[in-house]
């Protein structure tokens, strides 16, 4: 028979005439920020790519922290790049990128890194510059980083449906490569 919970969240049960507290894996979702060892850090993010133009705006978010001892549960960063290309006078390309890091546990403690990129990107095909849109999608690619320290560099690739040259009949899948660095 379940009697409730203790102050630490364990389930109180009555068995064989005695009351005892037990931990229960089926009692609901476990917060990985509480389950994993505490890490208290304001991480810094940067992105590199030959496909990005000039940095226009950058914002490092304040990390979300909780508990005692204080621990970082999530952190994020976003930036806007942009610029003009000679073949399109007056047309400004805006490129949006960002990273989201959150504590995770998939059997081992670690971090989940999500990255997004969308906007207008320049690509070169047979020596000619053109513009390729990367549409916004809420289905961000992510990588699981095992361990307590997520610092390092991580690669992501997005594919744009770029306009074909006149002799091709369908759009070209063009790769745009990014490296996210956490320090």
N, C-alpha and C positions, 0 to 999 in steps of 0.2 A: 504494500500500500504506500503511495506517495503522500508525504506529509507537507511538502513545501521545499524551500531552499534555505541553506545556511547563508550567513553574511558574505561568505566567499563565493557563493553561487553554486555550491555542491547541492545535490538533491538529497533531501532527508527522506528515508524510507523506514518502514517498520517491517521487520522480518524476525520470525521466531520469538516474538515477545519483546524484542529490543529495538531501540531506535538507533540508526546509524546514518552517516552521510557518505554518499558515494559520488564519484565523478562519472559522468555519463556522456558518451560520445553522441548519443542520439537526441540529446536535449535541445538541440538547435544549433545555429551557426556559431562557430567559434571565431572571435575576432583575431586575425593573425597578428595584429599590432600588439595585442596583449599576450598572445601565445608564444611569440618569438622573442628572443633576447632584445633588450632595449638598445636602440641606436638613437642618439640625439644629435642630429646634424642638419644644417641648412645646406642642402646640396646645390651645387652650381651646375648649370647645363649650358652646352653650346652645341651647335650643329655645323657641319662642314659639308660642302657639296660644290662641285664645279658647276652645278645647275642653278645655284643661287646667285642673285645679283648683289645689290648693295643693301646693307642693313639700314632699315628705316626706323624701326621701333623694336624695343626688346623689354620684356617684363619678367623678372624673376619673382615668382609668388612666394609668400611667406609659408613655410611648411605647416601642415596640420599636425599638432602634437597633442598628446594626452597622457594621463595616468601618472603614477608614482612608481618608480622613477620616471621622469619626463622622457618621452620617446617620440621620434618622428614616425608618423603613420603614413603620410603622403607629402609629396612635394611636386611642383610643376613650374613650367617655363613656357613662354611663347614669344614669337618674334614675327615681324613683318619685314620682308625683303622686297626690293623692287628696283626698277630702272627702265630706261628706254633702250631700244635696239635700233640701229641705223636704218634697217629696212622698213620700219614702221614709225615715221616721224610723228611725234605728238601722242603716241600710244604708250601709256605707262603700264608695265607689267607688275602686278602685285602678287607676291608669293607669301603664303601664310604657313608657318611651321610651329610645332609645339611638342612638348614632351610631358608625360604624366607618370610619376613614379609612386607606387603604393606598396606597402608591406603585403606579402603574400605567403601562403603556405599550401603547397600541394604535396604534402608528405614530408617536405623538407622546408625549413624557413628560408625565405629569400625576399625578392622584390619582383614586381611586375612593372615593366617599362612599356608604355604605350607611346606611339609617335604618330603625328599627323602631318600631312603636307597637302596643300591645295592652292589653286590659283592658276595664273598663266605663267608658263615656263618656256624659255627659249630652247629650241633644239636645232641642231645643224644637220642637214641631210644633203649629201653630195655637194658640200661646200656652201650651201645656202642656209641662212638663218630663217627660221619660221617660229610660230607661236603654237604651243600645245597646251590645252587646258587639262588640269588635274582637278576633277570635281571633288567637292567636299563629301566625305562619307563618315558616318558615325561608327563604322566598323574598322576601328584603328588596328593596325598590326601591333602585336606586342611580343615581348620576349621575357621569359622568366629568367631571373638572375639568382642563382642559388647562393646562399651565404648571407652574412650580415652586412657586408660592404659592397654596395652596388657600383662603386667607382670603376670606371673603365670606358671603353668605346664600343658602340654597338651599331651594326649596319642595318639599314632598311632600304628597300627598293619599292618604288611605286611605278605603275605603268600608265602612261597617258595614251588616249586615243587621238593620235596626231593626224592632221590632215595629210592625205597622200599626195605625192607628186602627181602631175596630170596623167602619167602613164600607168598608175596603179588604180585598181578598182575599189579598194577598201582601205579604211584607216590603218595606219601603222601603229603597232604596240611599241611605244618607245620607253625605255627604262630611265628613270631618274633615281640616282643613288644618293643616299644621305648617311652620314655618320654622326650619331649622337654621342657626345662625351659627357660623362657625369664626373664631377670632381668635388 
